[in-house]
Amino acid sequence: MQIERPDFKYIAGVDEVGRGPLVGDVVTAAVILDPTKPIEGLADSKKLTEKKRNALAEEIKEKALCYCIARASVEEIDALNILHATMLAMKRAVEGLNIAAEFVFVDGNRLPDLTVPAQAVVKGDSLVPEISAASILAKVTRDNEMIELDAQFPEFGFAGHKGYPTKAHFEALAQHGITPYHRKSFKPVQRILAEHS
C-alpha cells in the first residue's frame, strides 16, 4: 500500500509503545528524518530483533533531522485512561521536536490534538519510514526502562516480559502484590489490589 506523502519539507512520524503493559509509562517518539541521510532497514519495531532495533535506534538518533521522546506517566494513565494518556504523550513528542513539523503521520486510527495537519495511518509503522523510526526509538527507550525496573524488582522479571500481562507477570503479582509502577486502573492490577487489601 502506498501512502501519499504531502509536499512538505518537515514531515514527522509518531508512534507509541506500551499501551498494553500493566506497568510503567506509555512512551512515544516523534521523528523527522533527513532525506539526504537514508537509513536502511526501517520497519515496525516489533518485527526487528532486539540487536537490530538497538543498532537502528542509534543510527536514527545520529541521522534524523530531529527526534523527541515523550511519555505519559503511570499517574496520568490512571487519571486519564490509557487512550487519552497515549494521545497526550504523542502530542508532547510532536511539540517537543526542535524543528516544527509541517505535517505529522501518526500510527493507528486516531489523532492526538495537534496544531499541524496530520494523518492517522493504520499499520503506519510498516508503511511510513518516519513512523517506523519513531516506533524503534519508543520501543528501545521503553524496553531499557523495563530492564532498569527489573534491577529494582528482580522478582517480577520485567526484563523478560517488559510489563505485558504474561503468565509469569501474573504469577509474580499474585505472589508479591504490586509495585509503585503498576497501573492501578488496569483490571488485572485492580484484581490483585482487591485480593491483597
DAPE-V138879 format. One record per run of one state. SS is the DSSP state (H for helix, E for strand, L for the rest). FROM is the first residue (numbers start at 1). TO is the last residue. If there is no record, write none. Layout:
<<SS,FROM,TO> <SS,FROM,TO>>
//
This chain:
<<L,1,10> <E,11,17> <L,18,22> <E,23,23> <L,24,25> <E,26,32> <L,33,44> <H,45,47> <L,48,49> <H,50,63> <L,64,65> <E,66,72> <L,73,73> <H,74,80> <L,81,81> <H,82,95> <L,96,102> <E,103,107> <L,108,116> <E,117,121> <L,122,123> <H,124,127> <L,128,128> <H,129,152> <L,153,153> <H,154,156> <L,157,157> <H,158,161> <L,162,166> <H,167,176> <L,177,181> <E,182,182> <L,183,186> <H,187,196> <L,197,197>>
//
